[in-house]
Amino acid sequence: MDIAKVGNVVEFHEGLRGRVEKVNENSVIVDLTIMDNFEELEQPEKTVINHKRYKIIND
């Protein structure tokens, strides 16, 4: 399992993407506002994702 670093873009939960802002022991905090359709999603700006639940898109 690869662990994301700050600045990586990760994909999770059926296509949502976010930029990693903080790496914790078991999870990362990601900023979802990088998505073009963020306003339409009605999601919070940031969320916490377990390391097992995301895929690194770019670094």
N, CA, C and O atoms as CSV, one atom per row, in Angstrom:
chain,resi,resn,atom,element,x,y,z
A,1,MET,N,N,0.844,-1.183,0.000
A,1,MET,CA,C,0.000,0.000,0.000
A,1,MET,C,C,0.890,1.247,0.000
A,1,MET,O,O,1.728,1.426,0.884
A,2,ASP,N,N,0.694,2.099,-1.001
A,2,ASP,CA,C,1.421,3.367,-1.052
A,2,ASP,C,C,0.692,4.403,-0.211
A,2,ASP,O,O,-0.536,4.486,-0.240
A,3,ILE,N,N,1.451,5.189,0.533
A,3,ILE,CA,C,0.873,6.259,1.342
A,3,ILE,C,C,1.135,7.578,0.643
A,3,ILE,O,O,2.267,7.877,0.264
A,4,ALA,N,N,0.078,8.368,0.474
A,4,ALA,CA,C,0.185,9.655,-0.206
A,4,ALA,C,C,1.019,10.634,0.604
A,4,ALA,O,O,1.174,10.493,1.817
A,5,LYS,N,N,1.551,11.626,-0.094
A,5,LYS,CA,C,2.312,12.707,0.529
A,5,LYS,C,C,1.549,14.012,0.333
A,5,LYS,O,O,0.664,14.095,-0.518
A,6,VAL,N,N,1.888,15.015,1.109
A,6,VAL,CA,C,1.262,16.324,0.969
A,6,VAL,C,C,1.460,16.817,-0.459
A,6,VAL,O,O,2.574,16.792,-0.982
A,7,GLY,N,N,0.379,17.264,-1.085
A,7,GLY,CA,C,0.417,17.745,-2.457
A,7,GLY,C,C,-0.056,16.739,-3.485
A,7,GLY,O,O,-0.415,17.122,-4.599
A,8,ASN,N,N,-0.066,15.450,-3.138
A,8,ASN,CA,C,-0.573,14.426,-4.064
A,8,ASN,C,C,-2.067,14.609,-4.294
A,8,ASN,O,O,-2.788,15.093,-3.421
A,9,VAL,N,N,-2.520,14.218,-5.474
A,9,VAL,CA,C,-3.950,14.155,-5.750
A,9,VAL,C,C,-4.355,12.693,-5.619
A,9,VAL,O,O,-3.721,11.806,-6.189
A,10,VAL,N,N,-5.426,12.455,-4.855
A,10,VAL,CA,C,-5.898,11.096,-4.640
A,10,VAL,C,C,-7.348,10.979,-5.101
A,10,VAL,O,O,-8.099,11.955,-5.110
A,11,GLU,N,N,-7.719,9.757,-5.483
A,11,GLU,CA,C,-9.095,9.467,-5.886
A,11,GLU,C,C,-9.676,8.469,-4.898
A,11,GLU,O,O,-8.995,7.540,-4.465
A,12,PHE,N,N,-10.940,8.668,-4.545
A,12,PHE,CA,C,-11.580,7.809,-3.556
A,12,PHE,C,C,-13.087,7.830,-3.773
A,12,PHE,O,O,-13.603,8.668,-4.513
A,13,HIS,N,N,-13.765,6.937,-3.149
A,13,HIS,CA,C,-15.230,6.894,-3.105
A,13,HIS,C,C,-15.888,7.208,-4.446
A,13,HIS,O,O,-16.555,8.231,-4.603
A,14,GLU,N,N,-15.686,6.310,-5.406
A,14,GLU,CA,C,-16.358,6.385,-6.701
A,14,GLU,C,C,-16.075,7.668,-7.483
A,14,GLU,O,O,-17.002,8.297,-7.994
A,15,GLY,N,N,-14.814,8.056,-7.579
A,15,GLY,CA,C,-14.442,9.144,-8.476
A,15,GLY,C,C,-14.193,10.503,-7.856
A,15,GLY,O,O,-13.800,11.424,-8.572
A,16,LEU,N,N,-14.402,10.675,-6.567
A,16,LEU,CA,C,-14.075,11.948,-5.945
A,16,LEU,C,C,-12.561,12.102,-5.906
A,16,LEU,O,O,-11.831,11.129,-5.717
A,17,ARG,N,N,-12.102,13.334,-6.087
A,17,ARG,CA,C,-10.659,13.600,-6.043
A,17,ARG,C,C,-10.369,14.768,-5.114
A,17,ARG,O,O,-11.186,15.675,-4.951
A,18,GLY,N,N,-9.191,14.728,-4.512
A,18,GLY,CA,C,-8.775,15.810,-3.636
A,18,GLY,C,C,-7.270,15.863,-3.523
A,18,GLY,O,O,-6.573,14.883,-3.783
A,19,ARG,N,N,-6.774,17.045,-3.124
A,19,ARG,CA,C,-5.341,17.236,-2.921
A,19,ARG,C,C,-5.028,17.038,-1.441
A,19,ARG,O,O,-5.684,17.620,-0.577
A,20,VAL,N,N,-4.021,16.214,-1.155
A,20,VAL,CA,C,-3.646,15.898,0.226
A,20,VAL,C,C,-3.051,17.136,0.895
A,20,VAL,O,O,-2.121,17.755,0.378
A,21,GLU,N,N,-3.610,17.483,2.059
A,21,GLU,CA,C,-3.112,18.621,2.829
A,21,GLU,C,C,-2.333,18.194,4.069
A,21,GLU,O,O,-1.437,18.903,4.526
A,22,LYS,N,N,-2.687,17.017,4.614
A,22,LYS,CA,C,-2.004,16.536,5.813
A,22,LYS,C,C,-2.028,15.017,5.815
A,22,LYS,O,O,-3.030,14.403,5.450
A,23,VAL,N,N,-0.927,14.421,6.225
A,23,VAL,CA,C,-0.826,12.967,6.330
A,23,VAL,C,C,-0.791,12.598,7.807
A,23,VAL,O,O,0.070,13.066,8.552
A,24,ASN,N,N,-1.729,11.761,8.225
A,24,ASN,CA,C,-1.779,11.261,9.592
A,24,ASN,C,C,-1.326,9.802,9.600
A,24,ASN,O,O,-1.025,9.238,8.548
A,25,GLU,N,N,-1.278,9.204,10.766
A,25,GLU,CA,C,-0.805,7.821,10.883
A,25,GLU,C,C,-1.651,6.850,10.066
A,25,GLU,O,O,-1.106,5.978,9.389
A,26,ASN,N,N,-2.975,6.987,10.121
A,26,ASN,CA,C,-3.872,6.049,9.450
A,26,ASN,C,C,-4.705,6.665,8.336
A,26,ASN,O,O,-5.505,5.971,7.709
A,27,SER,N,N,-4.528,7.964,8.079
A,27,SER,CA,C,-5.395,8.632,7.116
A,27,SER,C,C,-4.732,9.885,6.554
A,27,SER,O,O,-3.658,10.297,6.993
A,28,VAL,N,N,-5.407,10.477,5.566
A,28,VAL,CA,C,-4.973,11.767,5.019
A,28,VAL,C,C,-6.168,12.721,5.051
A,28,VAL,O,O,-7.321,12.290,5.014
A,29,ILE,N,N,-5.879,14.007,5.122
A,29,ILE,CA,C,-6.897,15.044,5.010
A,29,ILE,C,C,-6.757,15.630,3.621
A,29,ILE,O,O,-5.676,16.072,3.234
A,30,VAL,N,N,-7.866,15.634,2.858
A,30,VAL,CA,C,-7.811,16.109,1.484
A,30,VAL,C,C,-8.751,17.290,1.266
A,30,VAL,O,O,-9.799,17.406,1.902
A,31,ASP,N,N,-8.339,18.166,0.341
A,31,ASP,CA,C,-9.112,19.337,-0.064
A,31,ASP,C,C,-9.849,18.988,-1.357
A,31,ASP,O,O,-9.218,18.724,-2.381
A,32,LEU,N,N,-11.171,18.986,-1.313
A,32,LEU,CA,C,-11.986,18.599,-2.463
A,32,LEU,C,C,-12.236,19.741,-3.440
A,32,LEU,O,O,-12.758,19.505,-4.529
A,33,THR,N,N,-11.881,20.965,-3.084
A,33,THR,CA,C,-12.213,22.112,-3.930
A,33,THR,C,C,-11.448,22.137,-5.243
A,33,THR,O,O,-11.703,23.005,-6.077
A,34,ILE,N,N,-10.517,21.209,-5.452
A,34,ILE,CA,C,-9.784,21.172,-6.727
A,34,ILE,C,C,-10.644,20.610,-7.854
A,34,ILE,O,O,-10.303,20.772,-9.025
A,35,MET,N,N,-11.753,19.953,-7.518
A,35,MET,CA,C,-12.612,19.367,-8.553
A,35,MET,C,C,-13.427,20.464,-9.232
A,35,MET,O,O,-13.927,21.376,-8.573
A,36,ASP,N,N,-13.555,20.369,-10.552
A,36,ASP,CA,C,-14.299,21.362,-11.322
A,36,ASP,C,C,-15.759,21.450,-10.898
A,36,ASP,O,O,-16.333,22.539,-10.891
A,37,ASN,N,N,-16.364,20.326,-10.547
A,37,ASN,CA,C,-17.778,20.304,-10.188
A,37,ASN,C,C,-18.014,20.319,-8.676
A,37,ASN,O,O,-19.047,19.843,-8.206
A,38,PHE,N,N,-17.068,20.859,-7.920
A,38,PHE,CA,C,-17.165,20.845,-6.457
A,38,PHE,C,C,-18.452,21.493,-5.953
A,38,PHE,O,O,-19.094,20.954,-5.051
A,39,GLU,N,N,-18.840,22.632,-6.511
A,39,GLU,CA,C,-20.032,23.352,-6.058
A,39,GLU,C,C,-21.300,22.505,-6.214
A,39,GLU,O,O,-22.216,22.618,-5.400
A,40,GLU,N,N,-21.362,21.677,-7.224
A,40,GLU,CA,C,-22.542,20.849,-7.495
A,40,GLU,C,C,-22.648,19.654,-6.547
A,40,GLU,O,O,-23.733,19.098,-6.374
A,41,LEU,N,N,-21.557,19.264,-5.945
A,41,LEU,CA,C,-21.532,18.037,-5.145
A,41,LEU,C,C,-22.140,18.172,-3.759
A,41,LEU,O,O,-22.544,17.177,-3.159
A,42,GLU,N,N,-22.208,19.392,-3.250
A,42,GLU,CA,C,-22.706,19.628,-1.896
A,42,GLU,C,C,-21.940,18.800,-0.863
A,42,GLU,O,O,-22.536,18.147,-0.006
A,43,GLN,N,N,-20.629,18.840,-0.959
A,43,GLN,CA,C,-19.725,18.148,-0.040
A,43,GLN,C,C,-18.963,19.195,0.775
A,43,GLN,O,O,-18.839,20.341,0.344
A,44,PRO,N,N,-18.454,18.814,1.944
A,44,PRO,CA,C,-17.589,19.739,2.684
A,44,PRO,C,C,-16.293,19.967,1.903
A,44,PRO,O,O,-15.932,19.161,1.045
A,45,GLU,N,N,-15.601,21.059,2.199
A,45,GLU,CA,C,-14.361,21.385,1.486
A,45,GLU,C,C,-13.260,20.376,1.746
A,45,GLU,O,O,-12.452,20.099,0.859
A,46,LYS,N,N,-13.216,19.820,2.952
A,46,LYS,CA,C,-12.164,18.873,3.320
A,46,LYS,C,C,-12.784,17.624,3.917
A,46,LYS,O,O,-13.872,17.657,4.493
A,47,THR,N,N,-12.058,16.511,3.765
A,47,THR,CA,C,-12.518,15.256,4.353
A,47,THR,C,C,-11.314,14.395,4.727
A,47,THR,O,O,-10.197,14.639,4.273
A,48,VAL,N,N,-11.556,13.402,5.549
A,48,VAL,CA,C,-10.519,12.483,6.013
A,48,VAL,C,C,-10.721,11.137,5.326
A,48,VAL,O,O,-11.833,10.608,5.305
A,49,ILE,N,N,-9.645,10.583,4.763
A,49,ILE,CA,C,-9.713,9.316,4.046
A,49,ILE,C,C,-8.666,8.362,4.615
A,49,ILE,O,O,-7.497,8.725,4.752
A,50,ASN,N,N,-9.085,7.154,4.942
A,50,ASN,CA,C,-8.175,6.114,5.413
A,50,ASN,C,C,-7.210,5.742,4.294
A,50,ASN,O,O,-7.580,5.774,3.121
A,51,HIS,N,N,-5.979,5.390,4.645
A,51,HIS,CA,C,-4.969,5.019,3.648
A,51,HIS,C,C,-5.430,3.861,2.752
A,51,HIS,O,O,-5.003,3.768,1.601
A,52,LYS,N,N,-6.285,2.991,3.263
A,52,LYS,CA,C,-6.757,1.842,2.484
A,52,LYS,C,C,-7.827,2.222,1.459
A,52,LYS,O,O,-8.163,1.413,0.594
A,53,ARG,N,N,-8.362,3.431,1.540
A,53,ARG,CA,C,-9.537,3.799,0.770
A,53,ARG,C,C,-9.272,4.756,-0.408
A,53,ARG,O,O,-10.221,5.203,-1.051
A,54,TYR,N,N,-8.020,5.073,-0.695
A,54,TYR,CA,C,-7.747,5.978,-1.803
A,54,TYR,C,C,-6.701,5.410,-2.736
A,54,TYR,O,O,-5.984,4.467,-2.403
A,55,LYS,N,N,-6.630,6.014,-3.927
A,55,LYS,CA,C,-5.614,5.661,-4.911
A,55,LYS,C,C,-4.910,6.955,-5.308
A,55,LYS,O,O,-5.571,7.955,-5.590
A,56,ILE,N,N,-3.583,6.948,-5.333
A,56,ILE,CA,C,-2.816,8.140,-5.700
A,56,ILE,C,C,-2.918,8.325,-7.214
A,56,ILE,O,O,-2.601,7.415,-7.979
A,57,ILE,N,N,-3.364,9.516,-7.641
A,57,ILE,CA,C,-3.526,9.824,-9.060
A,57,ILE,C,C,-2.246,10.425,-9.628
A,57,ILE,O,O,-1.762,9.992,-10.674
A,58,ASN,N,N,-1.701,11.415,-8.941
A,58,ASN,CA,C,-0.409,11.988,-9.367
A,58,ASN,C,C,0.342,12.518,-8.161
A,58,ASN,O,O,-0.238,12.741,-7.098
A,59,ASP,N,N,1.654,12.718,-8.340
A,59,ASP,CA,C,2.471,13.223,-7.224
A,59,ASP,C,C,3.378,14.322,-7.658
A,59,ASP,O,O,4.131,14.858,-6.845
